Structure formats: structure tokens, C-alpha cells
Amino acid sequence: MLFRVELALAVPLILAGVRTALVLNVGTATPATFGVGGGLGCLGPSGITNQRMPVLVLRFVLTVAMASIMDWLGTLGGLLIRPRGLEVD
């Protein structure tokens, strides 16, 4: 009963949490460079110290694009994993 009914009904909520975590991880990786984390935010400090607005705009556009792609991939994965016959409104 657990796998056939309860888990099948919980899958959309679990996948919504996974999608949210993916997007939050992309958003958190951007300012990680200020804590000597490197990664996605390397364009930030160089754009701020050199006062180059196009570099900062590029950083934010890339971040938004990556978060949108992660959200889309999470949606696609949710469609593939969701049990057949389960309608989500």
C-alpha cells in the first residue's frame, strides 16, 4: 500500500522540493566566490573592482539562465519519474 498509493501521491511534492533545491543551489553558488569558494561567481569581484557593468550584467544573466535550465531539467525529470495515470493540477 505504501508504494502503490502513498508514495505515488507524494512523488509530485518530493520532486517540487528537489526542483527548489536545484534552483537554490545555483543561486547560492554565485556569491560563493566572496567566501573564497570560487565557482560560478568569479565574474562578480572582477566586475566590481574594475567597475565594469557589462561583466556584472553578464554574471547575472548567466546565473538566471542556469537557474532556469535547472528548473526545466527538474520539470523534465519529474515528468519522467511521475507514476503513469497520476494527474497533477
WOJONOR-V381958 format. One record per backbone hydrogen bond with DSSP energy under -0.5 kcal/mol. CO is the residue of the C=O (numbers start at 1). NH is the residue of the N-H. E is the energy in kcal/mol with one decimal. If there is no record, write none. Layout:
# WOJONOR-V381958
<<CO	NH	E> <CO	NH	E>>
This chain:
# WOJONOR-V381958
<<1	5	-2.1> <1	6	-1.4> <2	7	-3.1> <5	9	-1.9> <6	10	-1.3> <7	11	-1.2> <10	14	-2.3> <11	15	-2.6> <12	16	-1.7> <13	17	-1.7> <14	18	-1.8> <15	19	-2.4> <16	20	-2.1> <17	21	-2.2> <18	22	-2.2> <19	23	-2.2> <20	24	-2.4> <21	25	-2.1> <22	26	-1.7> <23	27	-2.1> <24	28	-1.9> <25	29	-1.8> <26	30	-0.9> <27	31	-0.7> <29	41	-0.8> <30	33	-0.8> <31	34	-1.4> <32	35	-1.0> <32	37	-2.0> <33	36	-1.4> <38	41	-0.6> <39	42	-1.1> <40	43	-0.6> <41	44	-1.3> <41	45	-0.7> <42	46	-0.8> <43	47	-1.8> <44	48	-2.3> <45	49	-2.8> <46	50	-1.7> <47	52	-2.4> <48	51	-0.7> <51	53	-0.7> <52	56	-1.4> <53	57	-2.5> <54	58	-2.2> <55	59	-2.0> <56	60	-2.1> <57	61	-2.5> <58	62	-2.5> <59	63	-1.9> <60	64	-2.4> <61	65	-2.4> <62	66	-2.5> <63	67	-2.4> <64	68	-2.3> <65	69	-2.3> <66	70	-2.3> <67	71	-2.2> <68	72	-2.3> <69	73	-2.6> <70	74	-2.2> <71	75	-2.1> <72	76	-2.5> <73	77	-2.6> <74	78	-2.0> <75	79	-2.0> <76	80	-1.5> <77	81	-2.2> <78	82	-2.1> <83	86	-1.3> <85	87	-0.7>>
